[in-house]
Amino acid sequence: MKTLILVRHAKSSWDEPNLADYERKLNNRGLRDAPFMGAKIKEKNVKPDLILSSPAVRAFKTACFFAEALDYPIENIVKKELIYEKGPRDILNMINQQDDNLQTIMLFGHNPDLSTLTHYLCDFTEGNLPTCGTVCIDFNTDSWVNVGDEKGKLRFYESPKKYFS
């Protein structure tokens, strides 16, 4: 079995209009939600063998908060430009190329790509994946190359909206 955890970055700030999209930081809500959600995911007893992240500041910072909560070394987070630049097909292709010795991969990225990918990979009944929304999908396969050939099984979906109004 292979497990894929997709996480949309936490809420970002628009306070600096001259800042490039790539450089936008987390706002106060994002700084609250990312460590909180990392702790919630730790309660689910999932441990990533690999964390992949968009190199955009807001996504990587979210990945760092989760990594800290999950006792995953921050220096081992792999930044992948294509998670920021490309679309869901390219992201899936990257997932399909991962080492089969890895059982669980966690990926931090952006909408609309992660929502599109989530709907393609499993029966996700929500609309868009909200900021800091996290889905965990299990695939009945021993090889990452097969992920996406058939729908995976949604193990859980978590979102800050479930805990904060």
C-alpha positions, 0 to 999 in steps of 0.5 A: 500500500502507498499513502499520499498526503496532500496539503494546501498551504496555510492562509497567506498574507496580502499585506504587501502588494508589491511582493511577488506571489512566490514570496507571500508569507503566511498571515496570522491565521496561517501561522495559527493553522499550520502548527495546529494542523500539523499536531492534528495530523500527528494524532492520526499516526501517519509518518511521512517517509518524504515531504515534498513542497512547493518552494513558494514561501507560504507552502514551504513554511506550512511544510516546516510547521508540519515537519516539526509536529511530525518529527521530520527533519526540516532539512530533508524537505525536498522543494520541487519547483514544478509543484508551484509552476506546473499543473496536477498532471505534472504533479502526479507524474512526479509522484509516479516517479518516486522511489517504491521504498517510500510508503508515505509521501506528504506534498505541500502545494497550491490550489487549484492544482491540489483540489483537482488532483484530490478529486482525480485520485479519490472520492473527495466530496468537498469542493475546493481544498481549503487553506491548510486542508489535508487529505490522506489517500491510500492506494492499493499498490506497491508502486508509485507508478500505479498511483492514479490508475485507479481511485485511492481510498480517502483515509481522512480529511482535515481542515482548520475550518472544522476547529475554528470558525 
